[in-house]
Amino acid sequence: MAGEYREYNYVAADTIDVSELEPLDPETKQIMKSEFSTGIKLTLFYYVFILSIPILNWYAGEFMFSRMWGGMTYSWFFTSIVAMAMAFVIALIHTTLYEKRLKNQAEQSPAPADGRRIG
């Protein structure tokens, strides 16, 4: 997709006054709000998990520092393996919700006014 656009108008930095920009159309505004909402929820979920590990290390140290296999502790397992898996799952959830949202909006508005087509 990004490779399709060969020509564009170059705009030097600090040459656009944000207050002079046209307001977003309602469809784009709705997309941005829903993307922000999804991103905040998934970020909070990940941060709660990551911040729970030091708390568990403090209050459940006997369990968290016990050995699983190969000398790896539960603390390291949650910090490395589970956290990485969560990042992939969060990316999958975000991508799936985004594609679903685009599909729903494409079905609701078949002909955009400015001729652009999303998705």
All heavy atoms as an XYZ file, in Angstrom:
965
protein
N       0.808     -1.185      0.000
C       0.000      0.000      0.000
C       0.857      1.256      0.000
O       0.641      2.131     -0.814
C      -0.909      0.033      1.225
C      -2.061     -0.894      1.150
S      -3.044     -0.751      2.636
C      -4.313      0.313      2.044
N       1.811      1.327      0.934
C       2.614      2.542      1.011
C       3.463      2.702     -0.236
O       3.749      3.814     -0.654
C       3.491      2.519      2.249
N       3.848      1.605     -0.849
C       4.655      1.673     -2.051
C       3.894      2.166     -3.267
O       4.475      2.514     -4.279
N       2.560      2.200     -3.186
C       1.750      2.653     -4.313
C       1.879      4.154     -4.546
O       1.684      4.618     -5.652
C       0.289      2.306     -4.070
C       0.031      0.817     -4.004
C      -1.403      0.518     -3.628
O      -2.211      1.460     -3.558
O      -1.701     -0.662     -3.394
N       2.179      4.901     -3.520
C       2.237      6.350     -3.628
C       3.663      6.778     -3.957
O       4.550      6.726     -3.122
C       1.759      7.000     -2.329
C       0.355      6.617     -1.996
C       0.080      5.664     -1.028
C      -0.707      7.194     -2.667
C      -1.215      5.295     -0.738
C      -2.000      6.835     -2.387
C      -2.257      5.881     -1.416
O      -3.537      5.521     -1.140
N       3.878      7.155     -5.193
C       5.213      7.518     -5.654
C       5.480      9.015     -5.516
O       6.578      9.432     -5.319
C       5.381      7.105     -7.111
C       5.219      5.626     -7.323
C       6.490      4.924     -7.046
N       6.285      3.489     -7.275
C       6.815      2.566     -6.528
N       7.575      2.878     -5.532
N       6.612      1.304     -6.782
N       4.446      9.818     -5.688
C       4.639     11.256     -5.655
C       3.830     11.845     -4.496
O       2.718     11.441     -4.241
C       4.173     11.882     -6.960
C       4.971     11.400     -8.151
C       4.452     12.010     -9.437
O       3.744     13.033     -9.361
O       4.751     11.458    -10.488
N       4.400     12.795     -3.869
C       3.689     13.502     -2.813
C       4.281     14.893     -2.697
O       5.387     15.170     -3.157
C       3.781     12.757     -1.487
C       5.182     12.506     -1.015
C       5.818     13.423     -0.189
C       5.873     11.362     -1.382
C       7.106     13.209      0.246
C       7.152     11.130     -0.958
C       7.769     12.054     -0.144
O       9.040     11.842      0.289
N       3.523     15.736     -2.094
C       3.980     17.104     -1.899
C       4.829     17.158     -0.639
O       4.356     16.859      0.453
C       2.792     18.050     -1.769
C       2.011     18.128     -3.057
O       2.573     17.982     -4.135
N       0.725     18.345     -2.942
N       6.062     17.539     -0.808
C       6.956     17.641      0.336
C       6.614     18.889      1.131
O       6.454     19.972      0.567
C       8.413     17.694     -0.130
C       9.369     17.916      0.987
C       9.680     16.886      1.869
C       9.949     19.153      1.194
C      10.550     17.087      2.906
C      10.824     19.366      2.233
C      11.122     18.328      3.090
O      11.980     18.542      4.126
N       6.503     18.737      2.420
C       6.218     19.863      3.304
C       7.349     19.940      4.319
O       7.587     18.992      5.065
C       4.870     19.683      4.031
C       4.613     20.839      4.965
C       3.746     19.539      3.024
N       8.037     21.051      4.313
C       9.147     21.218      5.246
C       8.617     21.322      6.679
O       7.483     21.757      6.907
C       9.932     22.469      4.889
N       9.446     20.918      7.606
C       9.052     20.958      9.008
C       8.799     22.392      9.455
O       9.418     23.334      8.945
C      10.144     20.322      9.865
N       7.869     22.540     10.385
C       7.502     23.833     10.979
C       6.932     24.821      9.965
O       7.021     26.032     10.150
C       8.707     24.477     11.676
C       9.190     23.650     12.840
O       8.354     22.935     13.447
O      10.387     23.701     13.148
N       6.338     24.318      8.886
C       5.725     25.224      7.912
C       4.204     25.166      7.940
O       3.559     25.938      7.262
C       6.200     24.902      6.489
O       5.880     23.542      6.188
C       7.690     25.141      6.350
N       3.639     24.255      8.733
C       2.183     24.117      8.814
C       1.721     24.569     10.188
O       2.246     24.124     11.206
C       1.758     22.659      8.571
C       2.095     22.254      7.151
C       0.275     22.488      8.845
C       1.770     20.832      6.822
N       0.745     25.443     10.188
C       0.118     25.858     11.439
C      -1.075     24.933     11.688
O      -2.013     24.885     10.885
C      -0.341     27.309     11.337
C      -0.868     27.827     12.656
O      -0.784     27.102     13.680
O      -1.368     28.967     12.665
N      -1.016     24.192     12.754
C      -2.047     23.194     13.032
C      -3.424     23.844     13.171
O      -4.438     23.258     12.777
C      -1.678     22.405     14.310
C      -2.763     21.439     14.697
C      -0.363     21.694     14.108
N      -3.465     25.060     13.680
C      -4.761     25.715     13.869
C      -5.438     26.061     12.540
O      -6.633     26.288     12.498
C      -4.586     26.973     14.714
O      -3.781     27.907     14.017
N      -4.677     26.059     11.446
C      -5.256     26.375     10.139
C      -5.720     25.142      9.373
O      -6.277     25.267      8.281
C      -4.236     27.138      9.293
C      -3.892     28.495      9.854
C      -2.821     29.203      9.050
O      -2.358     28.635      8.046
O      -2.447     30.312      9.429
N      -5.496     23.973      9.917
C      -5.922     22.745      9.240
C      -7.437     22.609      9.312
O      -8.069     23.037     10.271
C      -5.268     21.521      9.877
C      -3.768     21.400      9.694
C      -3.253     20.203     10.486
C      -3.409     21.243      8.232
N      -8.003     21.977      8.290
C      -9.436     21.708      8.286
C      -9.751     20.656      9.343
O      -8.933     19.762      9.592
C      -9.865     21.178      6.920
C      -9.752     22.173      5.808
C     -10.206     21.571      4.485
O     -10.999     20.620      4.490
O      -9.745     22.072      3.457
N     -10.918     20.741      9.957
C     -11.277     19.705     10.929
C     -11.456     18.356     10.218
O     -11.745     18.297      9.023
C     -12.595     20.208     11.518
C     -13.099     21.224     10.575
C     -11.937     21.762      9.829
N     -11.267     17.304     10.980
C     -11.399     15.968     10.418
C     -12.846     15.692     10.060
O     -13.773     16.193     10.706
C     -10.920     14.920     11.425
C      -9.451     14.963     11.794
C      -9.172     13.957     12.901
C      -8.595     14.652     10.580
N     -13.034     14.863      9.051
C     -14.394     14.453      8.722
C     -14.880     13.494      9.809
O     -14.079     12.871     10.513
C     -14.449     13.811      7.331
C     -13.588     12.576      7.238
O     -12.361     12.736      7.231
O     -14.152     11.475      7.186
N     -16.196     13.372      9.977
C     -16.722     12.536     11.078
C     -16.250     11.091     11.025
O     -16.011     10.483     12.067
C     -18.242     12.627     10.887
C     -18.471     13.842     10.086
C     -17.255     14.058      9.247
N     -16.107     10.518      9.843
C     -15.675      9.123      9.728
C     -14.244      8.960     10.258
O     -13.955      8.050     11.038
C     -15.762      8.682      8.273
C     -15.383      7.240      8.060
C     -15.465      6.841      6.599
O     -15.946      7.650      5.791
O     -15.039      5.739      6.270
N     -13.350      9.838      9.844
C     -11.960      9.768     10.301
C     -11.874     10.028     11.797
O     -11.121      9.367     12.511
C     -11.098     10.779      9.532
O     -11.225     10.535      8.137
C      -9.648     10.680      9.939
N     -12.672     10.985     12.267
C     -12.681     11.283     13.699
C     -13.127     10.063     14.500
O     -12.535      9.731     15.535
C     -13.611     12.468     13.971
C     -13.520     12.991     15.382
C     -14.452     14.160     15.600
C     -13.756     15.417     15.165
N     -14.515     16.634     15.495
N     -14.155      9.360     13.999
C     -14.645      8.163     14.687
C     -13.590      7.057     14.675
O     -13.384      6.364     15.671
C     -15.940      7.674     14.019
C     -16.512      6.433     14.649
C     -16.908      6.649     16.101
O     -17.308      7.740     16.479
N     -16.777      5.621     16.917
N     -12.901      6.890     13.547
C     -11.842      5.868     13.451
C     -10.734      6.169     14.457
O     -10.264      5.282     15.179
C     -11.278      5.800     12.019
C     -12.306      5.211     11.066
C      -9.981      4.992     11.969
C     -11.925      5.291      9.605
N     -10.331      7.427     14.533
C      -9.244      7.796     15.439
C      -9.652      7.618     16.899
O      -8.852      7.164     17.734
C      -8.801      9.228     15.168
C      -8.119      9.366     13.818
S      -7.521     11.002     13.481
C      -6.108     11.063     14.548
N     -10.900      7.952     17.221
C     -11.368      7.766     18.605
C     -11.386      6.298     18.981
O     -10.939      5.915     20.077
C     -12.780      8.346     18.759
C     -12.819      9.799     19.053
C     -14.245     10.236     19.332
C     -14.278     11.689     19.700
N     -15.647     12.148     19.967
N     -11.881      5.458     18.093
C     -11.952      4.038     18.418
C     -10.558      3.416     18.474
O     -10.305      2.543     19.307
C     -12.850      3.305     17.428
O     -12.343      3.435     16.126
N      -9.639      3.868     17.611
C      -8.264      3.371     17.674
C      -7.603      3.774     18.988
O      -6.900      2.984     19.616
C      -7.452      3.921     16.502
C      -7.684      3.190     15.218
C      -7.214      1.754     15.298
O      -6.054      1.517     15.647
O      -8.035      0.877     15.019
N      -7.833      4.998     19.395
C      -7.255      5.470     20.655
C      -7.824      4.688     21.834
O      -7.084      4.273     22.739
C      -7.536      6.970     20.822
C      -6.906      7.566     22.033
C      -5.547      7.802     22.078
C      -7.678      7.882     23.133
C      -4.967      8.339     23.207
C      -7.111      8.416     24.258
C      -5.744      8.645     24.297
N      -9.117      4.459     21.810
C      -9.754      3.712     22.893
C      -9.205      2.291     22.977
O      -8.866      1.809     24.062
C     -11.270      3.690     22.665
O     -11.887      2.867     23.593
N      -9.093      1.625     21.840
C      -8.552      0.262     21.822
C      -7.106      0.248     22.296
O      -6.711     -0.602     23.106
C      -8.630     -0.318     20.397
O      -9.977     -0.295     19.953
C      -8.106     -1.732     20.355
N      -6.318      1.193     21.824
C      -4.906      1.249     22.219
C      -4.724      1.489     23.710
O      -3.876      0.865     24.345
N      -5.543      2.367     24.269
C      -5.442      2.649     25.712
C      -5.797      1.413     26.527
O      -5.101      1.066     27.492
C      -6.364      3.829     26.086
C      -5.767      5.136     25.582
C      -6.615      3.906     27.587
C      -4.483      5.554     26.268
N      -6.877      0.730     26.146
C      -7.288     -0.468     26.900
C      -6.217     -1.558     26.847
O      -5.881     -2.166     27.869
C      -8.606     -1.001     26.344
C      -9.781     -0.131     26.635
C     -11.004     -0.615     25.909
C     -12.120      0.407     26.033
N     -13.237      0.108     25.131
N      -5.661     -1.800     25.660
C      -4.648     -2.846     25.545
C      -3.354     -2.449     26.250
O      -2.684     -3.282     26.856
C      -4.387     -3.148     24.066
C      -5.555     -3.813     23.331
C      -5.263     -3.914     21.839
C      -5.836     -5.186     23.901
N      -3.019     -1.180     26.203
C      -1.823     -0.704     26.900
C      -1.976     -0.860     28.408
O      -1.054     -1.321     29.092
C      -1.564      0.769     26.545
O      -1.360      0.870     25.140
C      -0.352      1.315     27.276
N      -3.134     -0.482     28.928
C      -3.369     -0.626     30.371
C      -3.306     -2.091     30.791
O      -2.741     -2.415     31.839
C      -4.713     -0.023     30.759
C      -4.762      1.498     30.739
C      -6.188      1.979     31.030
C      -3.795      2.080     31.748
N      -3.887     -2.969     29.974
C      -3.839     -4.396     30.277
C      -2.391     -4.880     30.356
O      -1.995     -5.591     31.287
C      -4.614     -5.172     29.209
C      -4.599     -6.649     29.398
C      -5.304     -7.243     30.425
C      -3.860     -7.450     28.545
C      -5.290     -8.619     30.601
C      -3.833     -8.820     28.709
C      -4.545     -9.406     29.739
N      -1.562     -4.461     29.397
C      -0.161     -4.892     29.377
C       0.607     -4.306     30.564
O       1.382     -5.001     31.220
C       0.489     -4.476     28.057
C       1.855     -5.067     27.857
C       2.006     -6.397     27.500
C       3.000     -4.297     28.020
C       3.255     -6.951     27.314
C       4.254     -4.841     27.827
C       4.376     -6.165     27.474
O       5.611     -6.706     27.300
N       0.380     -3.024     30.857
C       1.081     -2.397     31.984
C       0.699     -3.019     33.322
O       1.540     -3.175     34.198
C       0.844     -0.893     32.010
C       1.711     -0.134     31.037
C       1.320      1.101     30.565
C       2.916     -0.637     30.593
C       2.113      1.803     29.667
C       3.698      0.051     29.698
C       3.297      1.271     29.245
O       4.080      1.954     28.365
N      -0.565     -3.358     33.481
C      -0.981     -4.013     34.723
C      -0.239     -5.338     34.877
O       0.249     -5.662     35.964
C      -2.512     -4.213     34.747
C      -2.924     -5.181     35.836
C      -3.215     -2.876     34.922
N      -0.138     -6.079     33.778
C       0.594     -7.346     33.843
C       2.065     -7.109     34.189
O       2.610     -7.758     35.094
C       0.480     -8.094     32.519
C       1.380     -9.291     32.447
C       1.078    -10.449     33.141
C       2.555     -9.251     31.703
C       1.922    -11.541     33.100
C       3.402    -10.333     31.646
C       3.089    -11.486     32.351
N       2.707     -6.194     33.476
C       4.137     -5.957     33.701
C       4.384     -5.437     35.124
O       5.350     -5.832     35.780
C       4.683     -4.974     32.648
C       4.736     -5.650     31.279
C       6.065     -4.435     33.026
C       5.670     -6.839     31.177
N       3.521     -4.533     35.599
C       3.721     -3.996     36.947
C       3.359     -4.998     38.040
O       3.780     -4.836     39.185
C       2.915     -2.706     37.113
C       3.425     -1.540     36.261
C       2.496     -0.339     36.412
C       4.838     -1.159     36.647
N       2.579     -6.018     37.696
C       2.241     -7.023     38.703
C       3.428     -7.939     39.007
O       3.487     -8.533     40.090
C       1.045     -7.856     38.249
O       1.414     -8.700     37.183
N       4.372     -8.046     38.108
C       5.506     -8.959     38.333
C       6.373     -8.507     39.514
O       6.655     -9.329     40.406
C       6.320     -9.133     37.042
C       5.452     -9.906     36.040
C       7.626     -9.870     37.306
C       6.048    -10.058     34.680
N       6.802     -7.250     39.608
C       7.561     -6.877     40.801
C       6.747     -6.973     42.081
O       7.293     -7.286     43.149
C       7.998     -5.434     40.537
C       7.455     -5.032     39.239
C       6.782     -6.178     38.618
N       5.437     -6.737     41.981
C       4.590     -6.866     43.168
C       4.536     -8.326     43.599
O       4.654     -8.645     44.791
C       3.184     -6.306     42.886
C       3.275     -4.798     42.654
C       2.220     -6.632     44.019
C       2.014     -4.165     42.129
N       4.377     -9.220     42.627
C       4.387    -10.645     42.961
C       5.759    -11.074     43.469
O       5.843    -11.924     44.363
C       4.002    -11.476     41.731
C       2.533    -11.450     41.352
C       2.317    -12.130     40.010
C       1.709    -12.128     42.425
N       6.813    -10.518     42.909
C       8.154    -10.841     43.416
C       8.283    -10.456     44.879
O       8.946    -11.137     45.658
C       9.221    -10.114     42.595
C       9.444    -10.744     41.242
O       9.050    -11.871     41.002
N      10.060     -9.999     40.355
N       7.649     -9.367     45.254
C       7.758     -8.880     46.627
C       6.891     -9.697     47.589
O       7.345    -10.126     48.640
C       7.356     -7.396     46.688
C       7.528     -6.803     48.030
C       6.580     -6.653     48.996
C       8.733     -6.298     48.592
N       7.106     -6.079     50.101
C       8.432     -5.845     49.889
C      10.040     -6.180     48.108
C       9.394     -5.281     50.712
C      10.989     -5.623     48.938
C      10.662     -5.187     50.207
N       5.617     -9.912     47.183
C       4.688    -10.549     48.106
C       4.617    -12.071     47.976
O       4.166    -12.740     48.900
C       3.284     -9.963     47.930
C       3.193     -8.550     48.436
C       3.136     -7.483     47.563
C       3.190     -8.297     49.805
C       3.076     -6.180     48.022
C       3.132     -6.998     50.282
C       3.075     -5.941     49.380
O       3.022     -4.655     49.845
N       4.987    -12.606     46.830
C       4.969    -14.054     46.645
C       6.339    -14.515     46.164
O       6.463    -15.281     45.219
C       3.884    -14.439     45.645
N       7.348    -14.025     46.839
C       8.724    -14.307     46.430
C       9.073    -15.780     46.422
O       9.836    -16.234     45.566
N       8.511    -16.521     47.377
C       8.837    -17.947     47.445
C       8.409    -18.663     46.160
O       9.137    -19.484     45.610
C       8.146    -18.574     48.650
C       8.622    -19.984     48.929
C       8.080    -20.481     50.251
O       8.061    -19.695     51.232
O       7.671    -21.647     50.283
N       7.208    -18.325     45.666
C       6.738    -18.942     44.428
C       7.479    -18.361     43.205
O       7.923    -19.102     42.332
C       5.228    -18.713     44.250
C       4.731    -19.059     42.881
C       4.616    -20.378     42.485
C       4.391    -18.063     41.980
C       4.174    -20.706     41.205
C       3.950    -18.370     40.697
C       3.836    -19.694     40.314
N       7.575    -17.042     43.137
C       8.133    -16.397     41.937
C       9.600    -16.757     41.719
O      10.066    -16.785     40.581
C       7.983    -14.872     42.029
C       6.550    -14.399     41.961
S       5.730    -14.794     40.412
C       6.430    -13.537     39.347
N      10.345    -17.014     42.797
C      11.759    -17.337     42.624
C      12.041    -18.833     42.716
O      13.192    -19.246     42.762
C      12.595    -16.566     43.649
C      12.558    -15.082     43.381
C      11.910    -14.224     44.256
C      13.139    -14.552     42.250
C      11.856    -12.867     44.006
C      13.088    -13.201     41.981
C      12.443    -12.349     42.865
N      10.981    -19.639     42.718
C      11.199    -21.080     42.661
C      11.509    -21.468     41.212
O      11.123    -20.790     40.268
C       9.972    -21.831     43.179
O       8.853    -21.543     42.382
N      12.192    -22.550     41.050
C      12.689    -22.942     39.732
C      11.656    -23.802     39.001
O      11.002    -24.647     39.584
C      13.988    -23.702     39.884
C      15.017    -22.911     40.675
C      16.366    -23.009     40.028
N      17.318    -22.232     40.812
C      17.764    -21.057     40.404
N      17.357    -20.554     39.278
N      18.625    -20.393     41.141
N      11.532    -23.535     37.679
C      10.629    -24.312     36.835
C      11.403    -25.446     36.179
O      11.415    -26.539     36.638
C      10.024    -23.424     35.742
C       9.149    -22.339     36.250
S       8.630    -21.242     34.932
C       7.827    -22.345     33.818
N      12.048    -25.152     35.063
C      12.897    -26.119     34.381
C      14.158    -25.398     33.899
O      14.129    -24.205     33.602
C      12.176    -26.791     33.205
C      11.905    -25.892     32.046
C      12.765    -25.543     31.072
C      10.688    -25.215     31.758
N      12.174    -24.695     30.190
C      10.892    -24.476     30.579
C       9.438    -25.172     32.381
C       9.911    -23.692     30.018
C       8.453    -24.391     31.804
C       8.701    -23.670     30.632
N      15.224    -26.099     33.886
C      16.472    -25.521     33.428
C      16.971    -24.377     34.281
O      17.780    -23.582     33.826
N      16.475    -24.231     35.471
C      16.924    -23.163     36.347
C      16.151    -21.866     36.187
O      16.384    -20.902     36.912
N      15.213    -21.815     35.245
C      14.429    -20.590     35.045
C      13.392    -20.453     36.160
O      12.696    -21.412     36.493
C      13.710    -20.625     33.694
C      12.832    -19.427     33.430
S      11.970    -19.533     31.861
C      13.172    -18.766     30.805
N      13.315    -19.254     36.720
C      12.320    -19.018     37.765
C      11.002    -18.570     37.127
O      10.952    -18.169     35.964
C      12.802    -17.931     38.736
O      12.932    -16.706     38.005
C      14.120    -18.307     39.398
N       9.930    -18.637     37.913
C       8.632    -18.174     37.420
C       8.673    -16.681     37.106
O       8.024    -16.217     36.168
C       7.534    -18.479     38.443
C       7.144    -19.927     38.454
C       7.630    -20.793     39.430
C       6.298    -20.435     37.483
C       7.288    -22.116     39.435
C       5.953    -21.775     37.477
C       6.443    -22.609     38.455
O       6.111    -23.938     38.440
N       9.429    -15.939     37.855
C       9.543    -14.508     37.608
C      10.130    -14.244     36.218
O       9.605    -13.439     35.448
C      10.408    -13.853     38.680
O      10.523    -12.476     38.433
N      11.199    -14.957     35.882
C      11.795    -14.799     34.553
C      10.859    -15.310     33.480
O      10.768    -14.731     32.397
C      13.139    -15.522     34.474
C      14.260    -14.666     34.929
C      14.973    -14.798     36.073
C      14.798    -13.522     34.254
N      15.907    -13.812     36.164
C      15.827    -13.009     35.060
C      14.507    -12.888     33.068
C      16.563    -11.896     34.696
C      15.233    -11.767     32.708
C      16.247    -11.289     33.519
N      10.171    -16.389     33.742
C       9.234    -16.942     32.767
C       8.137    -15.931     32.441
O       7.828    -15.679     31.269
C       8.623    -18.243     33.311
C       7.607    -18.836     32.401
C       7.981    -19.455     31.218
C       6.256    -18.788     32.732
C       7.028    -20.002     30.373
C       5.305    -19.333     31.895
C       5.689    -19.944     30.713
N       7.534    -15.320     33.475
C       6.473    -14.326     33.236
C       7.027    -13.082     32.553
O       6.382    -12.503     31.686
C       5.785    -13.942     34.550
C       4.917    -15.038     35.096
C       5.017    -15.411     36.422
C       4.007    -15.683     34.290
C       4.222    -16.416     36.937
C       3.200    -16.696     34.792
C       3.316    -17.069     36.122
N       8.218    -12.675     32.957
C       8.798    -11.455     32.397
C       9.210    -11.631     30.934
O       9.046    -10.718     30.134
C      10.026    -11.035     33.224
O       9.638    -10.897     34.575
C      10.592     -9.717     32.733
N       9.702    -12.805     30.586
C      10.215    -12.976     29.221
C       9.213    -13.674     28.310
O       8.701    -13.071     27.358
C      11.535    -13.738     29.255
O      11.344    -15.004     29.882
N       8.894    -14.902     28.604
C       8.078    -15.698     27.683
C       6.632    -15.210     27.644
O       6.071    -14.942     26.578
C       8.129    -17.196     28.084
C       9.573    -17.693     28.195
C       7.309    -18.036     27.108
C      10.347    -17.669     26.917
N       6.013    -15.076     28.799
C       4.601    -14.691     28.842
C       4.419    -13.254     28.349
O       3.479    -12.961     27.608
C       4.031    -14.875     30.264
C       2.599    -14.367     30.355
C       4.089    -16.333     30.665
N       5.331    -12.363     28.715
C       5.217    -10.968     28.268
C       5.352    -10.874     26.752
O       4.628    -10.105     26.112
C       6.260    -10.108     28.960
N       6.244    -11.650     26.168
C       6.397    -11.627     24.718
C       5.154    -12.201     24.045
O       4.665    -11.649     23.049
C       7.634    -12.427     24.296
C       7.915    -12.329     22.821
S       9.486    -13.046     22.339
C       9.311    -14.723     22.869
N       4.627    -13.280     24.587
C       3.407    -13.860     24.025
C       2.244    -12.859     24.135
O       1.440    -12.735     23.207
C       3.071    -15.165     24.739
N       2.181    -12.150     25.249
C       1.123    -11.146     25.419
C       1.260    -10.036     24.386
O       0.251     -9.537     23.868
C       1.155    -10.553     26.821
C       0.550    -11.453     27.853
S       0.510    -10.681     29.461
C      -0.628     -9.345     29.167
N       2.467     -9.635     24.075
C       2.661     -8.583     23.068
C       2.146     -9.048     21.706
O       1.482     -8.278     20.997
C       4.143     -8.209     22.982
N       2.407    -10.301     21.360
C       1.894    -10.811     20.093
C       0.374    -10.898     20.113
O      -0.290    -10.555     19.135
C       2.506    -12.182     19.777
C       3.915    -12.107     19.288
C       4.945    -12.597     20.048
C       4.200    -11.537     18.046
C       6.249    -12.528     19.605
C       5.504    -11.465     17.593
C       6.532    -11.964     18.367
N      -0.196    -11.353     21.219
C      -1.657    -11.461     21.318
C      -2.296    -10.077     21.260
O      -3.316     -9.883     20.591
C      -2.050    -12.225     22.607
C      -3.539    -12.125     22.866
C      -1.617    -13.672     22.501
N      -1.703     -9.119     21.930
C      -2.236     -7.754     21.901
C      -2.179     -7.197     20.481
O      -3.136     -6.575     20.010
C      -1.469     -6.864     22.899
C      -1.912     -7.218     24.323
C      -1.691     -5.387     22.615
C      -1.087     -6.570     25.397
N      -1.090     -7.439     19.771
C      -1.000     -6.979     18.378
C      -2.052     -7.662     17.513
O      -2.680     -7.024     16.662
C       0.402     -7.246     17.832
N      -2.277     -8.936     17.746
C      -3.300     -9.672     16.991
C      -4.689     -9.113     17.285
O      -5.489     -8.895     16.363
C      -3.230    -11.158     17.334
C      -4.286    -12.036     16.674
C      -4.047    -12.094     15.164
C      -4.267    -13.419     17.271
N      -4.978     -8.871     18.551
C      -6.288     -8.312     18.927
C      -6.483     -6.942     18.281
O      -7.537     -6.655     17.704
C      -6.409     -8.217     20.459
C      -6.516     -9.607     21.072
C      -7.606     -7.356     20.867
C      -6.398     -9.628     22.578
N      -5.458     -6.118     18.353
C      -5.576     -4.762     17.796
C      -5.780     -4.809     16.288
O      -6.647     -4.109     15.740
C      -4.330     -3.958     18.158
C      -4.480     -2.501     17.904
N      -3.553     -1.758     17.255
C      -5.489     -1.652     18.193
C      -3.969     -0.516     17.161
N      -5.132     -0.431     17.731
N      -5.028     -5.645     15.607
C      -5.167     -5.756     14.158
C      -6.533     -6.319     13.776
O      -7.178     -5.830     12.845
C      -4.047     -6.655     13.595
O      -2.787     -6.119     13.997
C      -4.112     -6.739     12.099
N      -6.982     -7.326     14.494
C      -8.277     -7.930     14.202
C      -9.412     -6.927     14.401
O     -10.308     -6.815     13.557
C      -8.499     -9.159     15.091
O      -7.417    -10.073     14.879
C      -9.818     -9.839     14.780
N      -9.365     -6.192     15.506
C     -10.405     -5.188     15.758
C     -10.370     -4.087     14.706
O     -11.422     -3.604     14.261
C     -10.236     -4.589     17.154
C     -10.552     -5.514     18.317
C     -10.233     -4.835     19.646
C     -12.012     -5.933     18.272
N      -9.177     -3.677     14.289
C      -9.049     -2.632     13.276
C      -9.640     -3.093     11.944
O     -10.397     -2.359     11.292
C      -7.576     -2.254     13.103
C      -7.344     -1.176     12.088
C      -7.660      0.143     12.355
C      -6.816     -1.485     10.841
C      -7.462      1.134     11.417
C      -6.610     -0.498      9.896
C      -6.929      0.801     10.197
O      -6.745      1.772      9.255
N      -9.309     -4.309     11.533
C      -9.845     -4.816     10.271
C     -11.351     -4.986     10.343
O     -12.063     -4.700      9.374
C      -9.168     -6.139      9.916
C      -7.728     -5.954      9.489
C      -7.026     -7.263      9.215
O      -7.602     -8.335      9.537
O      -5.913     -7.224      8.687
N     -11.851     -5.438     11.475
C     -13.293     -5.598     11.644
C     -13.992     -4.245     11.573
O     -15.035     -4.096     10.930
C     -13.570     -6.261     12.996
C     -15.011     -6.562     13.257
C     -15.163     -7.266     14.602
C     -16.601     -7.512     14.939
N     -16.731     -8.159     16.261
N     -13.388     -3.238     12.188
C     -13.952     -1.897     12.182
C     -13.971     -1.320     10.763
O     -14.959     -0.733     10.330
C     -13.139     -1.001     13.119
C     -13.752      0.330     13.395
C     -12.936      1.129     14.387
N     -12.639      0.381     15.607
C     -11.421      0.111     16.045
N     -10.363      0.540     15.391
N     -11.234     -0.575     17.151
N     -12.888     -1.516     10.021
C     -12.834     -1.042      8.637
C     -13.873     -1.739      7.772
O     -14.514     -1.111      6.930
C     -11.444     -1.267      8.051
C     -10.346     -0.331      8.509
C      -9.042     -0.677      7.815
C     -10.712      1.109      8.248
N     -14.039     -3.026      7.988
C     -15.024     -3.779      7.209
C     -16.429     -3.273      7.503
O     -17.227     -3.077      6.578
C     -14.910     -5.263      7.543
C     -15.802     -6.140      6.720
C     -15.595     -7.592      7.085
C     -16.556     -8.479      6.315
N     -16.424     -9.885      6.723
N     -16.742     -3.026      8.760
C     -18.061     -2.509      9.129
C     -18.296     -1.127      8.540
O     -19.383     -0.831      8.051
C     -18.216     -2.459     10.646
C     -18.381     -3.834     11.241
O     -18.725     -4.782     10.546
N     -18.113     -3.951     12.529
N     -17.290     -0.282      8.567
C     -17.456      1.067      8.024
C     -17.557      1.052      6.514
O     -18.265      1.864      5.929
C     -16.308      1.952      8.483
C     -16.417      2.283      9.947
C     -15.240      3.056     10.457
O     -14.245      3.177      9.778
N     -15.355      3.562     11.680
N     -16.859      0.133      5.864
C     -16.963      0.031      4.405
C     -18.349     -0.430      3.997
O     -18.889      0.007      2.984
C     -15.898     -0.926      3.884
N     -18.964     -1.298      4.801
C     -20.314     -1.762      4.496
C     -21.347     -0.670      4.735
O     -22.344     -0.594      4.036
C     -20.650     -2.976      5.350
C     -19.879     -4.212      4.958
C     -20.110     -5.364      5.912
O     -20.829     -5.180      6.924
O     -19.562     -6.447      5.671
N     -21.097      0.197      5.726
C     -22.058      1.248      6.050
C     -21.991      2.416      5.088
O     -22.991      3.050      4.810
C     -21.830      1.746      7.472
C     -22.193      0.727      8.511
C     -21.847      1.216      9.895
O     -21.261      2.286     10.060
N     -22.205      0.435     10.904
N     -20.816      2.734      4.577
C     -20.681      3.866      3.669
C     -20.019      3.390      2.378
O     -18.813      3.428      2.247
C     -19.863      4.969      4.322
O     -18.585      4.495      4.646
N     -20.805      2.973      1.385
C     -20.223      2.404      0.171
C     -19.512      3.415     -0.718
O     -18.573      3.073     -1.399
C     -21.426      1.817     -0.552
C     -22.602      2.559     -0.027
C     -22.254      2.961      1.381
N     -19.922      4.680     -0.725
C     -19.293      5.662     -1.612
C     -18.883      6.893     -0.829
O     -19.694      7.771     -0.567
C     -20.257      6.058     -2.711
N     -17.610      6.996     -0.406
C     -17.157      8.193      0.300
C     -17.250      9.431     -0.588
O     -17.108      9.342     -1.805
C     -15.705      7.899      0.655
C     -15.470      6.484      0.320
C     -16.568      6.014     -0.546
N     -17.487     10.558      0.039
C     -17.688     11.804     -0.699
C     -16.436     12.247     -1.445
O     -16.522     12.784     -2.543
C     -18.132     12.896      0.255
N     -15.266     12.010     -0.851
C     -14.045     12.491     -1.503
C     -13.415     11.455     -2.429
O     -12.342     11.674     -2.959
C     -13.035     12.963     -0.461
C     -12.647     11.859      0.495
O     -13.193     10.751      0.393
O     -11.787     12.107      1.349
N     -14.051     10.338     -2.624
C     -13.561      9.337     -3.556
C     -12.537      8.385     -2.986
O     -12.093      7.482     -3.667
N     -12.121      8.571     -1.715
C     -11.143      7.672     -1.118
C     -11.842      6.395     -0.699
O     -13.001      6.394     -0.342
C     -10.481      8.315      0.093
C      -9.607      9.482     -0.262
C      -8.933     10.037      0.946
N      -9.945     10.465      1.903
C      -9.781     10.421      3.204
N      -8.674      9.976      3.712
N     -10.734     10.815      4.018
N     -11.109      5.339     -0.710
C     -11.655      4.048     -0.293
C     -10.717      3.467      0.739
O      -9.521      3.340      0.511
C     -11.755      3.113     -1.486
C     -12.309      1.778     -1.155
C     -13.754      1.705     -1.582
N     -14.288      0.399     -1.214
C     -15.413      0.274     -0.569
N     -16.098      1.317     -0.233
N     -15.864     -0.911     -0.275
N     -11.267      3.136      1.913
C     -10.467      2.561      2.991
C     -10.561      1.055      2.887
O     -11.631      0.499      2.789
C     -10.958      3.036      4.361
C     -10.836      4.538      4.445
C     -10.183      2.355      5.468
C     -11.455      5.116      5.699
N      -9.404      0.396      2.969
C      -9.356     -1.050      2.998
C      -9.460     -1.728      1.694
O      -9.684     -1.560      0.648
